[in-house]
Amino acid sequence: MADTEARWYVVHTYSGYENKVKTDIEQTIENRQLQDLILEVSVPMETVIEYKDGVRKQSEKKLFPGYVLVHMVMTDDTWYVIRNTRGVTGFVGPGSKPVPLTEDEMRPLGILKGTEIKMNIAVGDQILVVAGAWKDTVAAVRSINESKQSLTIHVDIFGRETPVELDFTDVKKL
């Protein structure tokens, strides 16, 4: 089962226990000196803007409720530590064999650091959407999220300005 390369694995948890599992794994890493084998534990979050009773409210929402991402070298020891953390129900994969995320699966999560796209775009710049549902839309950039490799524009839907998040690869600067 030993693999010498660190990869991202998805761990299934009881719903609502994601942050507790993350904290418990990080505590175990420290206690057992596993920093070289378990490199990072992540509960991916996204910023959500909601309008309630006409008031704009910004909050953080779990991207994958019931799941925690772990960047680790898979060994019998690391598998055992993660698998036996309170709140963990198992790794994602067939049977008991954990399957690491592929590069294509990691890219939209903003965790694939080696292939970052550098955009010469700033908030307020005009962009053209070149792919996806909003293709050929011209809009001003409202915000940029470098870690997720995305930006937000506002489009008019039924007379209301609605935020739309787009991947860097789906737009070009005008």
OpenMM code with the backbone's topology and positions (N, CA, C; nanometers):
from openmm import Vec3, app, unit

residues = "MET ALA ASP THR GLU ALA ARG TRP TYR VAL VAL HIS THR TYR SER GLY TYR GLU ASN LYS VAL LYS THR ASP ILE GLU GLN THR ILE GLU ASN ARG GLN LEU GLN ASP LEU ILE LEU GLU VAL SER VAL PRO MET GLU THR VAL ILE GLU TYR LYS ASP GLY VAL ARG LYS GLN SER GLU LYS LYS LEU PHE PRO GLY TYR VAL LEU VAL HIS MET VAL MET THR ASP ASP THR TRP TYR VAL ILE ARG ASN THR ARG GLY VAL THR GLY PHE VAL GLY PRO GLY SER LYS PRO VAL PRO LEU THR GLU ASP GLU MET ARG PRO LEU GLY ILE LEU LYS GLY THR GLU ILE LYS MET ASN ILE ALA VAL GLY ASP GLN ILE LEU VAL VAL ALA GLY ALA TRP LYS ASP THR VAL ALA ALA VAL ARG SER ILE ASN GLU SER LYS GLN SER LEU THR ILE HIS VAL ASP ILE PHE GLY ARG GLU THR PRO VAL GLU LEU ASP PHE THR ASP VAL LYS LYS LEU".split()
positions = [
    Vec3(0.0826, -0.1199, 0.0000),
    Vec3(0.0000, 0.0000, 0.0000),
    Vec3(0.0867, 0.1257, 0.0000),
    Vec3(0.2132, 0.1164, 0.0324),
    Vec3(0.3004, 0.2336, 0.0449),
    Vec3(0.3227, 0.3017, -0.0895),
    Vec3(0.3137, 0.4324, -0.0895),
    Vec3(0.3367, 0.5157, -0.2071),
    Vec3(0.4288, 0.6274, -0.1593),
    Vec3(0.5321, 0.6593, -0.2363),
    Vec3(0.6286, 0.7589, -0.1881),
    Vec3(0.5878, 0.9017, -0.2209),
    Vec3(0.4880, 0.9197, -0.3067),
    Vec3(0.4473, 1.0539, -0.3477),
    Vec3(0.3223, 1.0981, -0.2719),
    Vec3(0.3231, 1.2245, -0.2261),
    Vec3(0.2059, 1.2779, -0.1574),
    Vec3(0.0968, 1.3083, -0.2599),
    Vec3(-0.0229, 1.2647, -0.2295),
    Vec3(-0.1374, 1.2896, -0.3173),
    Vec3(-0.2559, 1.3356, -0.2318),
    Vec3(-0.3562, 1.3899, -0.2989),
    Vec3(-0.4777, 1.4325, -0.2306),
    Vec3(-0.5775, 1.3173, -0.2286),
    Vec3(-0.6303, 1.2893, -0.1096),
    Vec3(-0.7317, 1.1853, -0.0923),
    Vec3(-0.8565, 1.2489, -0.0327),
    Vec3(-0.9705, 1.1886, -0.0619),
    Vec3(-1.0974, 1.2362, -0.0076),
    Vec3(-1.1394, 1.1411, 0.1039),
    Vec3(-1.1683, 1.1992, 0.2197),
    Vec3(-1.2097, 1.1222, 0.3367),
    Vec3(-1.3560, 1.1546, 0.3650),
    Vec3(-1.4386, 1.0508, 0.3792),
    Vec3(-1.5802, 1.0688, 0.4100),
    Vec3(-1.5968, 1.0788, 0.5606),
    Vec3(-1.6767, 1.1765, 0.6039),
    Vec3(-1.7004, 1.1962, 0.7475),
    Vec3(-1.8502, 1.2006, 0.7755),
    Vec3(-1.8834, 1.1925, 0.9026),
    Vec3(-2.0220, 1.2171, 0.9401),
    Vec3(-2.0529, 1.3625, 0.9068),
    Vec3(-2.1716, 1.3885, 0.8550),
    Vec3(-2.2102, 1.5239, 0.8182),
    Vec3(-2.2055, 1.6158, 0.9402),
    Vec3(-2.1437, 1.7306, 0.9233),
    Vec3(-2.1314, 1.8267, 1.0321),
    Vec3(-2.0053, 1.8086, 1.1156),
    Vec3(-1.9297, 1.7013, 1.0914),
    Vec3(-1.8083, 1.6733, 1.1679),
    Vec3(-1.6803, 1.7099, 1.0930),
    Vec3(-1.6936, 1.7747, 0.9745),
    Vec3(-1.5763, 1.8014, 0.8904),
    Vec3(-1.4673, 1.8784, 0.9647),
    Vec3(-1.5026, 1.9880, 1.0306),
    Vec3(-1.4019, 2.0696, 1.0994),
    Vec3(-1.3432, 1.9969, 1.2209),
    Vec3(-1.4254, 1.9188, 1.2905),
    Vec3(-1.3781, 1.8402, 1.4050),
    Vec3(-1.2779, 1.7343, 1.3572),
    Vec3(-1.3102, 1.6677, 1.2470),
    Vec3(-1.2199, 1.5658, 1.1905),
    Vec3(-1.0885, 1.6312, 1.1496),
    Vec3(-1.0956, 1.7479, 1.0853),
    Vec3(-0.9749, 1.8207, 1.0431),
    Vec3(-0.8871, 1.8512, 1.1655),
    Vec3(-0.9479, 1.9035, 1.2711),
    Vec3(-0.8749, 1.9363, 1.3940),
    Vec3(-0.8140, 1.8114, 1.4568),
    Vec3(-0.8913, 1.7026, 1.4639),
    Vec3(-0.8417, 1.5784, 1.5238),
    Vec3(-0.7243, 1.5206, 1.4443),
    Vec3(-0.7335, 1.5232, 1.3110),
    Vec3(-0.6237, 1.4718, 1.2279),
    Vec3(-0.4991, 1.5573, 1.2489),
    Vec3(-0.5165, 1.6901, 1.2503),
    Vec3(-0.4013, 1.7793, 1.2706),
    Vec3(-0.3366, 1.7554, 1.4072),
    Vec3(-0.4169, 1.7283, 1.5092),
    Vec3(-0.3647, 1.6991, 1.6428),
    Vec3(-0.2863, 1.5674, 1.6423),
    Vec3(-0.3382, 1.4673, 1.5718),
    Vec3(-0.2705, 1.3379, 1.5615),
    Vec3(-0.1381, 1.3517, 1.4863),
    Vec3(-0.1377, 1.4324, 1.3804),
    Vec3(-0.0145, 1.4566, 1.3036),
    Vec3(0.0930, 1.5100, 1.3974),
    Vec3(0.0543, 1.6073, 1.4810),
    Vec3(0.1493, 1.6676, 1.5749),
    Vec3(0.1947, 1.5659, 1.6801),
    Vec3(0.1007, 1.4937, 1.7387),
    Vec3(0.1327, 1.3975, 1.8448),
    Vec3(0.2223, 1.2842, 1.7959),
    Vec3(0.1989, 1.2377, 1.6741),
    Vec3(0.2742, 1.1225, 1.6221),
    Vec3(0.3887, 1.1630, 1.5291),
    Vec3(0.4154, 1.2932, 1.5186),
    Vec3(0.5258, 1.3423, 1.4348),
    Vec3(0.5114, 1.2960, 1.2890),
    Vec3(0.3915, 1.3146, 1.2311),
    Vec3(0.3659, 1.2678, 1.0946),
    Vec3(0.3652, 1.3824, 0.9919),
    Vec3(0.4289, 1.4963, 1.0250),
    Vec3(0.4279, 1.6127, 0.9361),
    Vec3(0.4854, 1.5832, 0.7978),
    Vec3(0.5788, 1.4877, 0.7889),
    Vec3(0.6406, 1.4536, 0.6604),
    Vec3(0.5511, 1.3639, 0.5753),
    Vec3(0.4514, 1.3010, 0.6371),
    Vec3(0.3647, 1.2086, 0.5642),
    Vec3(0.2249, 1.2642, 0.5388),
    Vec3(0.1716, 1.3368, 0.6351),
    Vec3(0.0400, 1.4001, 0.6177),
    Vec3(0.0659, 1.5506, 0.6141),
    Vec3(0.0608, 1.6072, 0.4917),
    Vec3(0.1066, 1.7437, 0.4709),
    Vec3(-0.0002, 1.8499, 0.4941),
    Vec3(-0.1243, 1.8183, 0.4616),
    Vec3(-0.2293, 1.9199, 0.4737),
    Vec3(-0.3654, 1.8525, 0.4859),
    Vec3(-0.4525, 1.9146, 0.5654),
    Vec3(-0.5901, 1.8690, 0.5805),
    Vec3(-0.6784, 1.9885, 0.5480),
    Vec3(-0.7770, 1.9677, 0.4597),
    Vec3(-0.8551, 2.0810, 0.4115),
    Vec3(-1.0045, 2.0506, 0.4093),
    Vec3(-1.0831, 2.1499, 0.4524),
    Vec3(-1.2281, 2.1468, 0.4361),
    Vec3(-1.2588, 2.2613, 0.3395),
    Vec3(-1.2701, 2.2319, 0.2081),
    Vec3(-1.2906, 2.3394, 0.1103),
    Vec3(-1.4183, 2.4186, 0.1379),
    Vec3(-1.4028, 2.5517, 0.1369),
    Vec3(-1.5152, 2.6416, 0.1637),
    Vec3(-1.5337, 2.7348, 0.0451),
    Vec3(-1.6541, 2.7873, 0.0305),
    Vec3(-1.6789, 2.8896, -0.0700),
    Vec3(-1.7564, 3.0024, -0.0044),
    Vec3(-1.7314, 3.1236, -0.0534),
    Vec3(-1.8032, 3.2392, -0.0034),
    Vec3(-1.9345, 3.2502, -0.0801),
    Vec3(-2.0428, 3.2585, -0.0065),
    Vec3(-2.1749, 3.2661, -0.0667),
    Vec3(-2.2386, 3.3983, -0.0257),
    Vec3(-2.2970, 3.4664, -0.1228),
    Vec3(-2.3682, 3.5908, -0.0933),
    Vec3(-2.5167, 3.5629, -0.1077),
    Vec3(-2.5879, 3.5848, 0.0004),
    Vec3(-2.7318, 3.5601, 0.0012),
    Vec3(-2.8041, 3.6900, 0.0309),
    Vec3(-2.9230, 3.7007, -0.0237),
    Vec3(-3.0082, 3.8160, 0.0058),
    Vec3(-3.1270, 3.7650, 0.0853),
    Vec3(-3.1401, 3.8138, 0.2093),
    Vec3(-3.2496, 3.7719, 0.2941),
    Vec3(-3.3200, 3.8968, 0.3451),
    Vec3(-3.4468, 3.9067, 0.3173),
    Vec3(-3.5264, 4.0240, 0.3543),
    Vec3(-3.4622, 4.1520, 0.3019),
    Vec3(-3.4079, 4.1447, 0.1797),
    Vec3(-3.3478, 4.2614, 0.1164),
    Vec3(-3.2097, 4.2986, 0.1687),
    Vec3(-3.1540, 4.2190, 0.2593),
    Vec3(-3.0224, 4.2480, 0.3163),
    Vec3(-2.9204, 4.1505, 0.2594),
    Vec3(-2.8096, 4.2059, 0.2111),
    Vec3(-2.7032, 4.1225, 0.1551),
    Vec3(-2.6213, 4.0635, 0.2696),
    Vec3(-2.6058, 3.9304, 0.2688),
    Vec3(-2.5333, 3.8615, 0.3750),
    Vec3(-2.4298, 3.7698, 0.3106),
    Vec3(-2.3049, 3.7812, 0.3563),
    Vec3(-2.1970, 3.6972, 0.3050),
    Vec3(-2.1638, 3.5914, 0.4082),
    Vec3(-2.1544, 3.4660, 0.3632),
    Vec3(-2.1220, 3.3582, 0.4572),
    Vec3(-2.0329, 3.2548, 0.3887),
    Vec3(-1.9726, 3.1702, 0.4710),
    Vec3(-1.8876, 3.0620, 0.4212),
    Vec3(-1.9698, 2.9338, 0.4234),
    Vec3(-1.9608, 2.8579, 0.3148),
    Vec3(-2.0356, 2.7339, 0.3032),
    Vec3(-1.9395, 2.6224, 0.2621),
    Vec3(-1.9569, 2.5041, 0.3184),
    Vec3(-1.8714, 2.3908, 0.2817),
    Vec3(-1.8994, 2.3530, 0.1369),
    Vec3(-1.7926, 2.3381, 0.0598),
    Vec3(-1.8054, 2.2993, -0.0799),
    Vec3(-1.8534, 2.1550, -0.0919),
    Vec3(-1.8051, 2.0676, -0.0028),
    Vec3(-1.8407, 1.9259, -0.0050),
    Vec3(-1.8794, 1.8794, 0.1349),
    Vec3(-2.0051, 1.9045, 0.1762),
    Vec3(-2.0454, 1.8600, 0.3103),
    Vec3(-2.0246, 1.7094, 0.3246),
    Vec3(-1.9656, 1.6693, 0.4372),
    Vec3(-1.9428, 1.5279, 0.4628),
    Vec3(-1.8084, 1.4770, 0.4129),
    Vec3(-1.7229, 1.5691, 0.3616),
    Vec3(-1.5938, 1.5258, 0.3093),
    Vec3(-1.4813, 1.6184, 0.3555),
    Vec3(-1.3619, 1.5601, 0.3725),
    Vec3(-1.2409, 1.6332, 0.4081),
    Vec3(-1.1334, 1.5886, 0.3092),
    Vec3(-1.0516, 1.6831, 0.2607),
    Vec3(-0.9421, 1.6497, 0.1702),
    Vec3(-0.8128, 1.6389, 0.2507),
    Vec3(-0.7337, 1.5354, 0.2224),
    Vec3(-0.6085, 1.5131, 0.2947),
    Vec3(-0.4963, 1.4949, 0.1933),
    Vec3(-0.3917, 1.5797, 0.2045),
    Vec3(-0.2729, 1.5689, 0.1195),
    Vec3(-0.1715, 1.4877, 0.1978),
    Vec3(-0.1458, 1.3642, 0.1498),
    Vec3(-0.0642, 1.2738, 0.2299),
    Vec3(0.0078, 1.1703, 0.1438),
    Vec3(0.1104, 1.1122, 0.2035),
    Vec3(0.1772, 0.9962, 0.1457),
    Vec3(0.1034, 0.8750, 0.2033),
    Vec3(0.0492, 0.7916, 0.1154),
    Vec3(-0.0299, 0.6767, 0.1621),
    Vec3(0.0626, 0.5637, 0.2077),
    Vec3(0.0592, 0.5358, 0.3378),
    Vec3(0.1309, 0.4215, 0.3954),
    Vec3(0.0317, 0.3479, 0.4848),
    Vec3(0.0708, 0.2333, 0.5338),
    Vec3(-0.0168, 0.1610, 0.6267),
    Vec3(-0.0448, 0.2462, 0.7507),
    Vec3(0.0590, 0.3181, 0.7991),
    Vec3(0.0434, 0.4021, 0.9183),
    Vec3(-0.0511, 0.5190, 0.8942),
    Vec3(-0.0291, 0.5923, 0.7832),
    Vec3(-0.1145, 0.7097, 0.7578),
    Vec3(-0.2577, 0.6655, 0.7309),
    Vec3(-0.2746, 0.5552, 0.6588),
    Vec3(-0.4090, 0.5029, 0.6323),
    Vec3(-0.4788, 0.4727, 0.7653),
    Vec3(-0.4064, 0.4072, 0.8552),
    Vec3(-0.4621, 0.3690, 0.9850),
    Vec3(-0.5013, 0.4924, 1.0668),
    Vec3(-0.4110, 0.5919, 1.0696),
    Vec3(-0.4361, 0.7137, 1.1480),
    Vec3(-0.5634, 0.7838, 1.0992),
    Vec3(-0.5742, 0.8041, 0.9680),
    Vec3(-0.6912, 0.8741, 0.9130),
    Vec3(-0.8168, 0.7902, 0.9340),
    Vec3(-0.8096, 0.6627, 0.8992),
    Vec3(-0.9256, 0.5740, 0.9031),
    Vec3(-0.9817, 0.5612, 1.0452),
    Vec3(-0.8938, 0.5733, 1.1459),
    Vec3(-0.9372, 0.5556, 1.2847),
    Vec3(-0.9568, 0.6878, 1.3594),
    Vec3(-0.9653, 0.7968, 1.2857),
    Vec3(-0.9976, 0.9259, 1.3473),
    Vec3(-1.1486, 0.9290, 1.3736),
    Vec3(-1.1868, 0.9732, 1.4937),
    Vec3(-1.3290, 0.9795, 1.5287),
    Vec3(-1.4043, 1.0692, 1.4294),
    Vec3(-1.5138, 1.0191, 1.3750),
    Vec3(-1.5948, 1.0946, 1.2789),
    Vec3(-1.5681, 1.0554, 1.1340),
    Vec3(-1.4573, 0.9838, 1.1093),
    Vec3(-1.4245, 0.9392, 0.9732),
    Vec3(-1.4962, 0.8077, 0.9463),
    Vec3(-1.5650, 0.7992, 0.8314),
    Vec3(-1.6321, 0.6740, 0.7950),
    Vec3(-1.5526, 0.5968, 0.6914),
    Vec3(-1.4519, 0.6613, 0.6299),
    Vec3(-1.3674, 0.5897, 0.5347),
    Vec3(-1.3114, 0.6797, 0.4278),
    Vec3(-1.2252, 0.6233, 0.3450),
    Vec3(-1.1722, 0.6942, 0.2294),
    Vec3(-1.2671, 0.6740, 0.1121),
    Vec3(-1.2659, 0.7678, 0.0175),
    Vec3(-1.3447, 0.7507, -0.1037),
    Vec3(-1.2630, 0.6645, -0.1994),
    Vec3(-1.3228, 0.5571, -0.2460),
    Vec3(-1.2585, 0.4630, -0.3364),
    Vec3(-1.3299, 0.3298, -0.3282),
    Vec3(-1.3023, 0.2416, -0.4249),
    Vec3(-1.3715, 0.1125, -0.4248),
    Vec3(-1.3232, 0.0247, -0.3094),
    Vec3(-1.4161, -0.0333, -0.2372),
    Vec3(-1.3810, -0.1195, -0.1239),
    Vec3(-1.3036, -0.0417, -0.0198),
    Vec3(-1.1895, -0.0958, 0.0219),
    Vec3(-1.1103, -0.0268, 0.1238),
    Vec3(-0.9881, 0.0404, 0.0632),
    Vec3(-0.9808, 0.0463, -0.0710),
    Vec3(-0.8630, 0.1038, -0.1366),
    Vec3(-0.8854, 0.2515, -0.1687),
    Vec3(-0.8150, 0.3415, -0.0988),
    Vec3(-0.8312, 0.4847, -0.1276),
    Vec3(-0.7791, 0.5185, -0.2676),
    Vec3(-0.8510, 0.6068, -0.3365),
    Vec3(-0.8104, 0.6491, -0.4702),
    Vec3(-0.7769, 0.7985, -0.4643),
    Vec3(-0.6536, 0.8370, -0.5054),
    Vec3(-0.6192, 0.9796, -0.5013),
    Vec3(-0.6954, 1.0581, -0.6080),
    Vec3(-0.7121, 1.1883, -0.5824),
    Vec3(-0.7755, 1.2762, -0.6809),
    Vec3(-0.6830, 1.2915, -0.8017),
    Vec3(-0.7413, 1.3060, -0.9196),
    Vec3(-0.6633, 1.3319, -1.0410),
    Vec3(-0.6400, 1.4826, -1.0527),
    Vec3(-0.5482, 1.5220, -1.1404),
    Vec3(-0.5230, 1.6656, -1.1618),
    Vec3(-0.6499, 1.7363, -1.2079),
    Vec3(-0.7273, 1.6727, -1.2956),
    Vec3(-0.8515, 1.7342, -1.3446),
    Vec3(-0.9523, 1.7549, -1.2321),
    Vec3(-0.9528, 1.6651, -1.1339),
    Vec3(-1.0440, 1.6794, -1.0205),
    Vec3(-0.9964, 1.7867, -0.9239),
    Vec3(-0.8634, 1.8061, -0.9149),
    Vec3(-0.8082, 1.9027, -0.8194),
    Vec3(-0.8153, 2.0467, -0.8707),
    Vec3(-0.8040, 2.0654, -1.0008),
    Vec3(-0.7962, 2.2002, -1.0585),
    Vec3(-0.9108, 2.2914, -1.0150),
    Vec3(-1.0389, 2.2487, -1.0263),
    Vec3(-1.1470, 2.3396, -0.9849),
    Vec3(-1.1491, 2.3702, -0.8357),
    Vec3(-1.0802, 2.2890, -0.7561),
    Vec3(-1.0770, 2.3108, -0.6114),
    Vec3(-0.9724, 2.4147, -0.5726),
    Vec3(-0.8889, 2.4543, -0.6691),
    Vec3(-0.7845, 2.5519, -0.6397),
    Vec3(-0.6695, 2.4928, -0.5607),
    Vec3(-0.6521, 2.3596, -0.5647),
    Vec3(-0.5443, 2.2975, -0.4873),
    Vec3(-0.4327, 2.2451, -0.5766),
    Vec3(-0.4421, 2.2710, -0.7060),
    Vec3(-0.3365, 2.2280, -0.7973),
    Vec3(-0.2472, 2.3480, -0.8215),
    Vec3(-0.1432, 2.3594, -0.7399),
    Vec3(-0.0613, 2.4796, -0.7397),
    Vec3(0.0334, 2.4904, -0.8600),
    Vec3(0.0731, 2.3788, -0.9174),
    Vec3(0.1718, 2.3806, -1.0240),
    Vec3(0.1243, 2.4384, -1.1554),
    Vec3(-0.0065, 2.4459, -1.1775),
    Vec3(-0.0569, 2.4902, -1.3065),
    Vec3(-0.1401, 2.6175, -1.2952),
    Vec3(-0.1005, 2.7066, -1.2069),
    Vec3(-0.1768, 2.8298, -1.1914),
    Vec3(-0.1694, 2.9142, -1.3174),
    Vec3(-0.2819, 2.9750, -1.3492),
    Vec3(-0.2895, 3.0643, -1.4634),
    Vec3(-0.2759, 3.2059, -1.4099),
    Vec3(-0.1836, 3.2814, -1.4644),
    Vec3(-0.1677, 3.4212, -1.4235),
    Vec3(-0.2479, 3.5078, -1.5201),
    Vec3(-0.3421, 3.5815, -1.4658),
    Vec3(-0.4269, 3.6676, -1.5483),
    Vec3(-0.3840, 3.8119, -1.5273),
    Vec3(-0.3724, 3.8832, -1.6365),
    Vec3(-0.3408, 4.0256, -1.6298),
    Vec3(-0.4727, 4.1027, -1.6266),
    Vec3(-0.5556, 4.0689, -1.5299),
    Vec3(-0.6882, 4.1284, -1.5171),
    Vec3(-0.7025, 4.1817, -1.3753),
    Vec3(-0.7644, 4.2981, -1.3649),
    Vec3(-0.7893, 4.3577, -1.2339),
    Vec3(-0.9392, 4.3829, -1.2187),
    Vec3(-0.9825, 4.4020, -1.0955),
    Vec3(-1.1223, 4.4341, -1.0695),
    Vec3(-1.1559, 4.5624, -1.1451),
    Vec3(-1.2673, 4.5586, -1.2175),
    Vec3(-1.3091, 4.6738, -1.2969),
    Vec3(-1.2793, 4.6596, -1.4454),
    Vec3(-1.1856, 4.5710, -1.4817),
    Vec3(-1.1523, 4.5494, -1.6234),
    Vec3(-1.2704, 4.4853, -1.6963),
    Vec3(-1.2822, 4.5150, -1.8256),
    Vec3(-1.3836, 4.4538, -1.9108),
    Vec3(-1.3290, 4.3217, -1.9641),
    Vec3(-1.4121, 4.2166, -1.9572),
    Vec3(-1.3711, 4.0866, -2.0092),
    Vec3(-1.4789, 4.0344, -2.1039),
    Vec3(-1.4373, 3.9395, -2.1894),
    Vec3(-1.5290, 3.8694, -2.2776),
    Vec3(-1.5289, 3.7236, -2.2336),
    Vec3(-1.6475, 3.6669, -2.2136),
    Vec3(-1.6578, 3.5258, -2.1777),
    Vec3(-1.6456, 3.4458, -2.3071),
    Vec3(-1.5492, 3.3525, -2.3111),
    Vec3(-1.5212, 3.2780, -2.4343),
    Vec3(-1.5714, 3.1333, -2.4317),
    Vec3(-1.6261, 3.0883, -2.3187),
    Vec3(-1.6757, 2.9509, -2.3097),
    Vec3(-1.7852, 2.9421, -2.2047),
    Vec3(-1.8626, 2.8363, -2.2124),
    Vec3(-1.9647, 2.8104, -2.1118),
    Vec3(-2.0978, 2.8768, -2.1417),
    Vec3(-2.1849, 2.8747, -2.0424),
    Vec3(-2.3213, 2.9256, -2.0584),
    Vec3(-2.3270, 3.0754, -2.0876),
    Vec3(-2.2271, 3.1490, -2.0440),
    Vec3(-2.2276, 3.2947, -2.0617),
    Vec3(-2.1399, 3.3398, -2.1783),
    Vec3(-2.1054, 3.2474, -2.2711),
    Vec3(-2.0199, 3.2779, -2.3857),
    Vec3(-2.0699, 3.4025, -2.4582),
    Vec3(-1.9754, 3.4878, -2.4983),
    Vec3(-1.9993, 3.6131, -2.5706),
    Vec3(-2.0525, 3.7260, -2.4826),
    Vec3(-2.0614, 3.7038, -2.3515),
    Vec3(-2.1019, 3.8093, -2.2594),
    Vec3(-1.9815, 3.8996, -2.2319),
    Vec3(-2.0064, 4.0312, -2.2348),
    Vec3(-1.9027, 4.1279, -2.1987),
    Vec3(-1.9446, 4.1884, -2.0651),
    Vec3(-1.8519, 4.1907, -1.9697),
    Vec3(-1.8855, 4.2417, -1.8371),
    Vec3(-1.7607, 4.2922, -1.7668),
    Vec3(-1.7834, 4.3644, -1.6580),
    Vec3(-1.6729, 4.4133, -1.5754),
    Vec3(-1.6440, 4.3112, -1.4657),
    Vec3(-1.5162, 4.2930, -1.4350),
    Vec3(-1.4755, 4.2014, -1.3287),
    Vec3(-1.5112, 4.2647, -1.1939),
    Vec3(-1.5832, 4.1899, -1.1102),
    Vec3(-1.6236, 4.2401, -0.9784),
    Vec3(-1.5290, 4.1931, -0.8689),
    Vec3(-1.4788, 4.0690, -0.8815),
    Vec3(-1.3832, 4.0175, -0.7834),
    Vec3(-1.3000, 3.9074, -0.8480),
    Vec3(-1.1830, 3.8812, -0.7881),
    Vec3(-1.0914, 3.7802, -0.8398),
    Vec3(-1.0514, 3.6890, -0.7245),
    Vec3(-1.0556, 3.5574, -0.7491),
    Vec3(-1.0138, 3.4588, -0.6498),
    Vec3(-0.8963, 3.3819, -0.7086),
    Vec3(-0.7742, 3.4248, -0.6754),
    Vec3(-0.6526, 3.3625, -0.7301),
    Vec3(-0.6429, 3.2151, -0.6924),
    Vec3(-0.6777, 3.1800, -0.5679),
    Vec3(-0.6607, 3.0413, -0.5243),
    Vec3(-0.7533, 2.9462, -0.5996),
    Vec3(-0.8723, 2.9910, -0.6355),
    Vec3(-0.9645, 2.9061, -0.7110),
    Vec3(-0.9505, 2.9273, -0.8614),
    Vec3(-0.8607, 3.0201, -0.9011),
    Vec3(-0.8400, 3.0495, -1.0434),
    Vec3(-0.9722, 3.0905, -1.1092),
    Vec3(-1.0435, 3.1828, -1.0408),
    Vec3(-1.1729, 3.2252, -1.0930),
    Vec3(-1.1933, 3.3742, -1.0681),
    Vec3(-1.2933, 3.4280, -1.1390),
    Vec3(-1.3318, 3.5668, -1.1172),
    Vec3(-1.4833, 3.5746, -1.1202),
    Vec3(-1.5353, 3.6845, -1.0670),
    Vec3(-1.6799, 3.7023, -1.0614),
    Vec3(-1.7193, 3.8238, -1.1425),
    Vec3(-1.8251, 3.8062, -1.2231),
    Vec3(-1.8861, 3.9170, -1.2959),
    Vec3(-2.0318, 3.9224, -1.2531),
    Vec3(-2.0999, 4.0294, -1.2882),
    Vec3(-2.2431, 4.0371, -1.2635),
    Vec3(-2.3137, 4.0381, -1.3981),
    Vec3(-2.4184, 3.9570, -1.4090),
    Vec3(-2.4990, 3.9542, -1.5306),
    Vec3(-2.6424, 3.9890, -1.4933),
    Vec3(-2.7156, 4.0398, -1.5907),
    Vec3(-2.8539, 4.0808, -1.5694),
    Vec3(-2.9455, 3.9612, -1.5932),
    Vec3(-3.0095, 3.9121, -1.4872),
    Vec3(-3.1051, 3.8021, -1.4990),
    Vec3(-3.2384, 3.8519, -1.4446),
    Vec3(-3.3384, 3.8573, -1.5305),
    Vec3(-3.4718, 3.9042, -1.4936),
    Vec3(-3.4680, 4.0408, -1.4252),
    Vec3(-3.3838, 4.1288, -1.4781),
    Vec3(-3.3776, 4.2646, -1.4265),
    Vec3(-3.2966, 4.2807, -1.2988),
    Vec3(-3.2300, 4.1750, -1.2548),
    Vec3(-3.1479, 4.1826, -1.1333),
    Vec3(-3.0039, 4.1492, -1.1664),
    Vec3(-2.9126, 4.2221, -1.1033),
    Vec3(-2.7713, 4.1898, -1.1183),
    Vec3(-2.7415, 4.0659, -1.0355),
    Vec3(-2.6881, 3.9640, -1.1018),
    Vec3(-2.6610, 3.8371, -1.0357),
    Vec3(-2.5130, 3.8024, -1.0506),
    Vec3(-2.4429, 3.7697, -0.9387),
    Vec3(-2.3012, 3.7339, -0.9505),
    Vec3(-2.2847, 3.5975, -1.0179),
    Vec3(-2.1859, 3.5888, -1.1086),
    Vec3(-2.1543, 3.4636, -1.1772),
    Vec3(-2.0038, 3.4413, -1.1655),
    Vec3(-1.9649, 3.3233, -1.1160),
    Vec3(-1.8230, 3.2907, -1.1025),
    Vec3(-1.7776, 3.2158, -1.2266),
    Vec3(-1.6658, 3.2606, -1.2832),
    Vec3(-1.6122, 3.2006, -1.4055),
    Vec3(-1.4676, 3.1585, -1.3852),
    Vec3(-1.4288, 3.0508, -1.4492),
    Vec3(-1.2911, 3.0026, -1.4469),
    Vec3(-1.2035, 3.0966, -1.5316),
    Vec3(-1.0782, 3.1170, -1.4907),
    Vec3(-0.9861, 3.2009, -1.5681),
    Vec3(-0.9785, 3.1571, -1.7146),
    Vec3(-0.9893, 3.0265, -1.7385),
    Vec3(-0.9768, 2.9761, -1.8756),
    Vec3(-1.0978, 3.0090, -1.9623),
    Vec3(-1.2076, 3.0560, -1.9021),
    Vec3(-1.3302, 3.0859, -1.9765),
    Vec3(-1.3435, 3.2309, -2.0167),
    Vec3(-1.2429, 3.3145, -1.9857),
    Vec3(-1.2538, 3.4567, -2.0163),
    Vec3(-1.1267, 3.5097, -2.0815),
    Vec3(-1.1429, 3.6255, -2.1503),
    Vec3(-1.0254, 3.6980, -2.1998),
    Vec3(-1.0481, 3.8468, -2.1801),
    Vec3(-0.9398, 3.9174, -2.1571),
    Vec3(-0.9458, 4.0601, -2.1302),
    Vec3(-0.9695, 4.1350, -2.2609),
    Vec3(-1.0517, 4.2386, -2.2540),
    Vec3(-1.0763, 4.3222, -2.3719),
    Vec3(-0.9833, 4.4412, -2.3725),
] * unit.nanometer
topology = app.Topology()
chain = topology.addChain("A")
for resn in residues:
    res = topology.addResidue(resn, chain)
    for name in ("N", "CA", "C"):
        topology.addAtom(name, app.Element.getBySymbol(name[0]), res)
